[in-house]
Amino acid sequence: PGQIEQVIMNLAVNARDAMPKGGRISIETADATVTPTDVRHHAYNVQAGEYVVLAVTDTGQGMSEEVQAHIFEPFFTTKELGKGTGLGLSTVYGIVKQSGGYVWVESQVGSGTSFRVFLPRAEAPARVGAPSDEARTGSTALPDGSETVLLVEDEPAVRALVKKILEQRGYTVLEARGGHGAIGISETHAGPIDLLLTDVVMPEMSGRELAERLLPDRPNTRVLFISGYTEDAVVHHGIQNTRINFLEKPFSPGALVRKVREVLDMESAPT
């Protein structure tokens, strides 16, 4: 469920950004049967079968064929500098492919864009399994804290959710949408900042660069990176190594809270 939420969020954000002067976004679901005839006559590489389709359509600017050919590539973006990372659609593509599905895009310049996500339909009704440890014990079993966390995340919806989760567990959360804002908070905040919780890839400054600029003035601050993209992309941006704490998106509230507590309880801060 968390990954599907991420797919919807990324497609909706992409649609929003394609309509700077306003417009309409529609999100629809449907069952679909792809026949062998459909496969032979369709340009997309898809297997015949039964699918559930998620469609996100906007009335925005649309895309040229040249742009459509590159939209799922990591770090490709048509947005102006500082407005996008180029990871949203490639994240969608990765999640859908891992689920055995397909993504179709239809777009016309000036008329809008429609993304259709095809996910294999289950042959039998889903069965509810045994409750997880988290569900059985309740949220009160999750570790609390009283430390101060500097949360840096450029996506407002994600930032608001993470802040709410941490505040419910007793943490004080300072928030910034990017690296420059985070540095400003660090410079003006009189008290300790126990944890820097930052996204890896952000428009104006990477999480690694932010940590390198912030830690000399706050050597006792722990660092926890979060990312919704693959490990390869994280390595590409110089983050992945044995001394870095990392939590992959999407994550459950329990996973977030436990990881934050784990990093804060380490004997020394990673550098």
N, C-alpha and C positions, 0 to 999 in steps of 0.2 A: 504493500500500500504506500509506503513512504516513497518508493521510487516512482510510482505512478503520479503521486502528488508533485514530485519534482519535474516530471515530464510536462504535466499540465501547467505548472508555474512558469517553466522556461518558455513554453509555447505562448502562454498568455502575455508574458513580459515582452517577447519578441513582437507579438501582434500590437501591443500597446505602443511600443517604440516606432512601429511603422505608421502610426497615425498621430503625428505631432499636433495636428489641428483637430483631432477628435475623429470619431467614427464608431463603428460597431464591431464588437467581438462576439462571436457565437461559439459555444462549446456544445457538441452533440455526441451522443453515443448510439451505436446500432450494431445489430448482428449482420454479418456478411458472409457469403459463400463465394470463394474464388474457384472457378472451374478451370479445367485444362485449356479450354478455349480462351478464357480470359488471360491465362498465362501466355499463350502463344501470340496474342494480339496486343499485349501490353508491354510497354517499354521497360517497366520495372522488373527486377529480379525477385519474383515471389513464387512460392509454392502453392499449388492448389490446396484448398482446405477450408475449414470453418474458422471464422475469426470474429473477434469483437473489435469494432472500429471506434476510435476516439478522433473526432474531427474538431480542429480549432481554426476558425476562419475569421479574417479581418477584412475591412474595407479600406485598407491603407494604400501605401504607395506602390506596392507590388515589387517584383524583382525581374530583372532581365534574365535571359537564359544563361548568360555568362556568370552572373552572381549565383544562380541556382546550382550551377555545377560545382560550386565551392562552399556552399553554406554549412555543410557538415564537417568541414575540415577544422581541426583544432586551431584556435586563435585567429580564424578568419572573421573579419567584421567589416561592415560598411559604415559603422557608426563613427562619428568624429572622435578624435583623441580624448580620452578620459571618460567616454560615455559607455564603453562596453569592453568586455574581455575577449569576446570571440569564442567562449566556451559553452554558451547556453545550448545551441543547437547540436553541437558535437556531443554534449552530455546526453541530450535526448536520444541521439542516434545510438550511443553506446548502451544506454539502458534498454532500449527497444531491441537491439540486436542480441543482447544477453538474454532477453526474454523470448527469443525465437521469433521476433516479429519484424515488421517492415514499416518504413516511413515513406509516404508518398507526399510530394509537394506539387501543387498546381498554383501558378502565379502569373499575373499579367500586369505589366507596368501601368500604373494609374487606376487599376481595378481591384487590387487586393490579392491576398494569398490565402490558400487553404492547405493546412497540414493534416494528413490523415494517418493515424497510427493504427496499424493492424497487429493485434495480439492474438495468438492462438487461443481458440475457445476451448475450455475444459470440457471433456466428454462426460464427466459426471459432476453432480453438484459438489461444491466445496464442503468439506467436513471440518467442523470446528475441532481442533486438536486439544490436547491437555493445556490448561492455562500455563503461561510462562511463570517463572519464579517471581518476576516483577508483578504479574497480575495476581498471583496467589498471595503474596505478602503485602501488596499495596504500596503506594508511593511512599508511605512513611518509612519503609525499609531502606530507601535511598539515602545516601549520606548527605548531611547538611554541611553548611559552611558559613563563615562570617567574614571571609576575606573580600578584598576588592578586586574585581575583574574588569580589565579594559577590553571591551568587545569591539572588534573592527570588522565590519561586513558591509559590502556595498549594496547588497540586495535588501531593501527595507523590510520585506515580509519575513525573511530569514532572521534578520537582526532583531526584529520585534519578538519573534517566537523564542529565540535563544535567551534574550533578556528576561522574558517572562518566566521561563523555566528556571533560570538561575536565581532570580529574585524570590521565587517561591521556596527555594531551598535555603534562603537566608543570606545570599551573597549581595554585596553592593556592586552594581553594574554601571560602569561608565561606558558610553557608547559613541562610536564615530563611524562615519560611512567610508572613510578612506584613511590612508597613511598620514597625510598632512594634518587632518583633524585630530588623529590619535596623538601625534607628536605635540600638538598644541595643548591637548588635555594633560599629557604627561608633564609638560612644562609648568602648567598652572595649578595642577592638583597638589595640595600640600601634603597629603597623607601617602601611605604606601600604595603601590599597585602590585598586588601579589601575583597576578596572572595576566599575560597578554594572550587573548584568545582571538586569533585573526585568520581570515580567509587567506588562501595562498595567492591566488591570482585576482588582482583588483586593477581597475583602470589606471589610477594615477601612481600607484606605488605597490610593488609586490609585498607580500607578507614577510618574506625574507629580508628585503631591504628595510622594512619598517623595524623589524626586530634588531637588525644591525645598528640602526640609528638610535633606537630607544634604550637598549640594554647598557651601553656605556654609562649612562646617567642613572640607571636603575639595575644594578648588577644582581640584585636579589629577586628580580621578577622572573617567574617561570614563563615558558612560552608553549602554547598549544596551537598548532596549525589545523585548520579544517579545510576540506576541499571536496567539491562534488565531482571532480574529474578523476581520470585514471592515474595510476601510479606513474606511468610514463610521462605524463604532462607535469607531474610534480617534480620528477627527476629533472625534466627539461628546464625547470625554473630554479634548480639548485637547492631544493628544499630537503629531499629525502636523504637522510643519513642516520646513523645509529644514535646520534645524540639529539635528534629532533623528535618531539612528541607530535603525533599526527592522528586525527580522527576523520574518517571518510564520511562524507555526506552520501545519502541521507542517513541520519542517525536518530535513534529513539531518544526521548527525554532521559530515560534511564541510562543509556549509553553515554550521553553527554555529561550527566551529573557524575557518574562514576569515573569517567576519564578526567574530568576537571579535578575531582578529589584526589585521584591517583597522582596527577602531576603536581598538585600543591603539596602533597605529602612526601615528595621526593626529597632526598637528603640535600641535594644541591641542584641549582638551576642549570639546565642545559644551555650551552652556548654555541 
